[in-house]
Amino acid sequence: MTDSFDLDCRDCARLADFLGQVRQEHPGYHARPVPAFGDPAAQLLIVGLAPGMHGANRTGRPFTGDHAGILLYRSLHQFGFASRAESVAADDPLVLKNCRISNAVKCLPPQNKPLPQEIRCCNRYLAAELKAQPPRVVLALGSIAHEAVLLACGLKRASRKFAHHAVHDLPPMLPASAGIRLYDSYHCSRYNTQTKRLTEAMFHAVLRDIVAELGPQ
């Protein structure tokens, strides 16, 4: 097993088989593990759950081309982390500034529900991303992303509870690096935004605190 991103990873047989079926049904889709997107040296790392069927799984870029990306990219643009307010394709002109986006699980899972062993298996990639250039701030979108970040940092799930707009201090990923601040937010999924579990104002409040910590972008 390698810790660096592998476009041909098949370590989770269920996910690999499912993606094979998706490629047959949708020949034009990316339908493979989705790499992180953005500045490798960014101070802000955003961690989502997993690629969406007709979003990142189709385009090959996190939160691109589906409903979950609407609030995310519009907000990142408003707060200075993105050059454009909309992300529609992996080759569009959008550039992230001091920001990187990844997922707890790199492959599309059936019903968008990865199994616990799949989250654990894929976690080495997230851990490698955190160690390669430790960010100052991680924004976890949802409880699974939150728990994946804790696992990548070698922490127990019960050590820090997920809650919208909660903030946690994490230990350094490398001996010479500083600690990381973990911010939690509800995931910007269609369900959460349409039911108002997550409103634009709520999401912007989290980003506003992140900007206050990192400084203007």
C-alpha positions as CSV (number, residue, x, y, z in Angstrom):
1,M,0.0,0.0,0.0
2,T,1.2,3.5,-0.8
3,D,0.3,6.6,1.1
4,S,0.4,8.9,-2.0
5,F,-2.7,9.4,-4.0
6,D,-3.3,6.5,-6.5
7,L,-5.7,7.0,-9.3
8,D,-5.9,3.3,-9.8
9,C,-6.4,2.3,-6.2
10,R,-8.5,-0.8,-5.7
11,D,-7.9,-1.5,-2.0
12,C,-11.6,-1.4,-1.2
13,A,-13.1,-4.1,-3.4
14,R,-16.7,-2.9,-2.9
15,L,-15.9,0.6,-4.1
16,A,-13.7,-0.5,-6.9
17,D,-16.4,-2.9,-8.2
18,F,-19.0,-0.2,-7.9
19,L,-16.9,2.3,-9.9
20,G,-16.4,-0.3,-12.6
21,Q,-20.2,-0.5,-12.9
22,V,-20.5,3.3,-13.0
23,R,-17.9,3.5,-15.8
24,Q,-20.0,1.0,-17.8
25,E,-23.2,3.0,-17.3
26,H,-21.5,6.4,-17.7
27,P,-18.5,6.1,-20.0
28,G,-17.7,9.8,-19.9
29,Y,-17.5,10.0,-16.1
30,H,-14.2,10.1,-14.2
31,A,-15.4,7.2,-12.0
32,R,-12.1,6.7,-10.2
33,P,-10.5,8.0,-7.0
34,V,-10.8,11.8,-7.0
35,P,-7.6,13.7,-6.1
36,A,-7.5,16.7,-3.8
37,F,-7.8,20.1,-5.5
38,G,-6.1,23.4,-4.8
39,D,-2.9,24.8,-3.4
40,P,-0.7,22.0,-1.9
41,A,0.8,24.5,0.5
42,A,-2.6,26.1,1.5
43,Q,-3.2,27.2,5.1
44,L,-6.8,26.0,4.8
45,L,-7.7,22.4,4.0
46,I,-11.4,21.6,3.5
47,V,-12.4,17.9,4.0
48,G,-15.7,16.6,2.7
49,L,-17.2,13.1,2.8
50,A,-16.8,11.5,-0.6
51,P,-17.3,12.2,-4.3
52,G,-20.9,12.6,-5.4
53,M,-22.3,10.4,-8.2
54,H,-22.9,13.3,-10.7
55,G,-20.5,15.8,-9.2
56,A,-16.9,14.9,-8.4
57,N,-17.3,11.3,-9.6
58,R,-18.3,12.7,-13.0
59,T,-15.9,15.6,-13.2
60,G,-12.9,14.4,-11.3
61,R,-12.7,17.4,-9.0
62,P,-14.1,17.7,-5.4
63,F,-17.5,19.4,-5.1
64,T,-17.6,20.2,-8.8
65,G,-20.7,19.9,-10.9
66,D,-23.2,19.1,-8.3
67,H,-25.5,20.8,-5.8
68,A,-23.1,20.4,-2.8
69,G,-20.6,22.6,-4.5
70,I,-22.9,25.6,-5.1
71,L,-22.8,27.0,-1.5
72,L,-19.2,25.9,-1.0
73,Y,-17.6,27.6,-4.0
74,R,-19.8,30.6,-3.9
75,S,-18.8,31.1,-0.3
76,L,-15.1,30.5,-1.0
77,H,-15.2,33.1,-3.7
78,Q,-16.9,35.6,-1.4
79,F,-14.3,35.1,1.3
80,G,-11.3,35.3,-1.1
81,F,-10.4,31.6,-1.3
82,A,-11.5,31.1,-4.9
83,S,-11.2,33.0,-8.1
84,R,-14.7,32.2,-9.3
85,A,-18.1,31.6,-7.6
86,E,-18.9,28.5,-9.6
87,S,-17.1,25.2,-10.2
88,V,-18.5,23.3,-13.2
89,A,-15.7,21.2,-14.6
90,A,-12.2,20.1,-13.7
91,D,-10.7,22.2,-16.6
92,D,-12.6,25.4,-15.9
93,P,-10.6,28.5,-14.9
94,L,-11.4,28.4,-11.2
95,V,-8.3,28.6,-9.0
96,L,-8.3,28.2,-5.2
97,K,-6.2,30.6,-3.2
98,N,-4.6,29.4,0.0
99,C,-7.2,26.7,0.1
100,R,-7.3,23.0,-0.8
101,I,-10.2,20.6,-0.9
102,S,-10.1,16.9,-0.3
103,N,-12.4,14.1,0.9
104,A,-12.4,11.5,3.7
105,V,-13.0,8.8,1.1
106,K,-11.6,9.3,-2.4
107,C,-14.1,7.0,-4.2
108,L,-17.8,7.2,-4.8
109,P,-19.6,4.8,-2.4
110,P,-22.9,3.2,-3.1
111,Q,-25.8,5.4,-1.7
112,N,-23.0,7.9,-0.7
113,K,-22.4,5.8,2.4
114,P,-18.8,4.5,2.9
115,L,-18.4,1.6,5.2
116,P,-16.2,2.1,8.4
117,Q,-13.5,-0.1,7.0
118,E,-13.4,1.9,3.8
119,I,-13.0,5.1,5.7
120,R,-10.1,3.6,7.7
121,C,-8.5,2.2,4.5
122,C,-8.6,5.5,2.7
123,N,-7.5,7.5,5.7
124,R,-3.8,7.0,4.9
125,Y,-4.2,9.4,1.9
126,L,-5.7,12.1,4.1
127,A,-3.0,11.6,6.7
128,A,-0.4,11.9,3.9
129,E,-2.0,15.2,2.7
130,L,-1.9,16.6,6.2
131,K,1.7,15.7,6.8
132,A,3.0,16.8,3.4
133,Q,2.3,20.4,4.1
134,P,0.4,20.8,7.4
135,P,-2.3,23.4,7.1
136,R,-3.1,25.9,9.9
137,V,-6.8,25.2,9.7
138,V,-8.9,22.2,8.6
139,L,-12.6,22.7,7.9
140,A,-14.5,19.4,8.3
141,L,-17.8,19.2,6.4
142,G,-19.9,16.8,8.4
143,S,-19.2,14.2,11.2
144,I,-17.6,11.6,8.9
145,A,-15.0,14.2,7.7
146,H,-14.5,15.3,11.3
147,E,-13.8,11.8,12.5
148,A,-11.5,11.1,9.5
149,V,-9.4,14.1,10.4
150,L,-9.1,12.9,14.0
151,L,-8.1,9.4,12.7
152,A,-5.5,10.9,10.4
153,C,-4.0,12.8,13.4
154,G,-3.9,9.6,15.5
155,L,-6.7,10.8,17.8
156,K,-9.6,8.8,19.2
157,R,-13.1,9.7,17.9
158,A,-14.4,10.5,21.4
159,S,-11.6,12.9,22.1
160,R,-13.3,15.8,20.2
161,K,-17.1,15.8,19.5
162,F,-18.5,17.1,16.2
163,A,-20.9,20.0,16.3
164,H,-21.6,22.7,13.8
165,H,-19.3,25.7,14.3
166,A,-17.3,23.8,17.0
167,V,-13.5,24.5,17.0
168,H,-10.9,22.0,18.2
169,D,-7.1,22.2,18.7
170,L,-5.2,19.3,17.1
171,P,-1.6,18.3,17.7
172,P,1.2,19.0,15.2
173,M,1.4,16.5,12.3
174,L,5.2,16.9,12.2
175,P,7.7,17.6,15.0
176,A,8.7,21.0,13.6
177,S,5.1,22.1,12.6
178,A,2.5,24.0,14.6
179,G,-0.7,22.6,15.8
180,I,-3.9,22.6,13.6
181,R,-7.2,24.2,14.3
182,L,-10.2,22.0,13.3
183,Y,-13.4,23.8,12.5
184,D,-16.6,21.8,12.1
185,S,-19.6,22.6,9.8
186,Y,-22.6,20.7,8.6
187,H,-22.0,19.4,5.2
188,C,-23.2,21.7,2.4
189,S,-25.3,18.9,0.8
190,R,-28.6,19.4,-1.0
191,Y,-30.5,17.9,1.9
192,N,-28.9,20.1,4.5
193,T,-29.2,23.4,2.5
194,Q,-32.8,22.7,1.4
195,T,-34.0,21.8,4.8
196,K,-32.2,24.8,6.3
197,R,-30.2,22.6,8.6
198,L,-27.3,24.6,7.1
199,T,-28.0,28.1,5.9
200,E,-25.7,30.4,4.0
201,A,-25.5,32.6,7.1
202,M,-24.4,29.7,9.3
203,F,-21.7,28.6,6.8
204,H,-20.5,32.1,6.4
205,A,-20.1,32.5,10.1
206,V,-17.7,29.6,10.2
207,L,-15.7,30.9,7.3
208,R,-15.6,34.4,8.8
209,D,-14.0,32.9,11.9
210,I,-11.5,31.0,9.7
211,V,-10.6,34.2,7.9
212,A,-10.2,36.0,11.2
213,E,-7.7,33.3,12.2
214,L,-5.8,33.2,8.9
215,G,-6.0,36.8,8.0
216,P,-7.5,38.4,4.8
217,Q,-7.1,36.4,1.7
